[in-house]
Amino acid sequence: MAWIIVFFGAGIVLGTRIGHKKRLMHGIAQLSEFLVIILLFVLGAAIGSNAEIMNNLWSLGWEGLMLAVGAIAGSLLGAKPVERLLPGDTYER
């Protein structure tokens, strides 16, 4: 857990140092997006290879689905107002 906080803090410090370099930040944003996709793939592979999870998938059922959908919806709904409150450029395409 400590490593997560250290790397998160290092990213914040780096972002404050190079945040004005739009081309570099755009590249970092694309790299970040790619790494999230890889992370999701690896997570899916780990879940798919776990026989216990796959055997109990139907028992997890709707409750797990509703928790996931609720978490995604809450994140999307919560991020939009925060995005409007924060000043600065975005590094989206």
C-alpha positions as CSV (number, residue, x, y, z in Angstrom):
1,M,0.0,0.0,0.0
2,A,2.8,2.4,0.8
3,W,4.2,1.9,-2.7
4,I,0.9,3.0,-4.2
5,I,1.0,6.2,-2.2
6,V,4.6,6.8,-3.1
7,F,4.0,6.4,-6.8
8,F,0.8,8.5,-6.7
9,G,2.7,11.3,-4.9
10,A,5.6,11.0,-7.4
11,G,3.1,11.3,-10.3
12,I,1.6,14.4,-8.7
13,V,5.1,16.0,-8.3
14,L,6.0,15.1,-11.9
15,G,2.7,16.4,-13.2
16,T,3.3,19.8,-11.5
17,R,6.8,19.9,-13.1
18,I,5.8,19.0,-16.7
19,G,2.1,19.8,-16.8
20,H,2.6,22.7,-19.1
21,K,4.1,20.5,-21.8
22,K,0.9,19.6,-23.7
23,R,2.5,17.2,-26.2
24,L,4.2,15.3,-23.5
25,M,1.1,15.2,-21.3
26,H,-0.9,14.0,-24.3
27,G,1.5,11.1,-24.7
28,I,1.3,10.3,-21.0
29,A,-2.5,10.3,-21.2
30,Q,-2.4,7.9,-24.1
31,L,0.1,5.6,-22.3
32,S,-2.2,5.7,-19.3
33,E,-5.2,4.7,-21.3
34,F,-3.3,1.8,-22.9
35,L,-2.0,0.6,-19.5
36,V,-5.6,0.6,-18.1
37,I,-6.7,-1.5,-21.0
38,I,-3.8,-3.9,-20.4
39,L,-4.7,-4.0,-16.7
40,L,-8.4,-4.8,-17.5
41,F,-7.3,-7.6,-19.8
42,V,-5.0,-9.1,-17.2
43,L,-7.7,-8.9,-14.6
44,G,-10.2,-10.6,-16.9
45,A,-7.6,-13.4,-17.7
46,A,-7.0,-13.9,-13.9
47,I,-10.7,-14.1,-13.2
48,G,-11.3,-16.4,-16.2
49,S,-8.5,-18.8,-15.1
50,N,-9.8,-19.1,-11.6
51,A,-12.1,-22.2,-11.6
52,E,-13.7,-21.3,-8.2
53,I,-14.9,-17.9,-9.5
54,M,-16.0,-19.3,-12.8
55,N,-18.0,-22.1,-11.1
56,N,-19.7,-19.6,-8.8
57,L,-20.3,-17.0,-11.4
58,W,-24.1,-17.5,-11.6
59,S,-24.4,-17.3,-7.8
60,L,-22.7,-14.0,-7.8
61,G,-25.2,-13.0,-10.4
62,W,-27.3,-9.9,-10.3
63,E,-25.9,-8.6,-7.1
64,G,-22.4,-8.4,-8.5
65,L,-23.7,-6.9,-11.7
66,M,-25.7,-4.2,-9.9
67,L,-22.7,-3.4,-7.7
68,A,-20.5,-3.0,-10.7
69,V,-23.0,-0.9,-12.7
70,G,-23.7,1.2,-9.6
71,A,-20.0,1.9,-9.1
72,I,-19.5,2.9,-12.7
73,A,-22.6,5.1,-12.8
74,G,-21.6,6.7,-9.5
75,S,-18.1,7.4,-10.8
76,L,-19.4,8.9,-14.0
77,L,-22.0,11.0,-12.2
78,G,-19.5,12.2,-9.6
79,A,-16.7,13.0,-12.0
80,K,-18.7,15.4,-14.2
81,P,-19.4,18.1,-11.5
82,V,-15.8,17.8,-10.2
83,E,-14.5,18.3,-13.7
84,R,-16.4,21.5,-14.0
85,L,-15.1,22.8,-10.7
86,L,-11.4,22.2,-11.5
87,P,-9.6,24.8,-13.6
88,G,-7.1,23.9,-16.3
89,D,-6.6,22.2,-19.6
90,T,-7.6,18.6,-20.3
91,Y,-5.3,16.3,-22.2
92,E,-8.0,14.5,-24.1
93,R,-8.0,14.2,-27.9
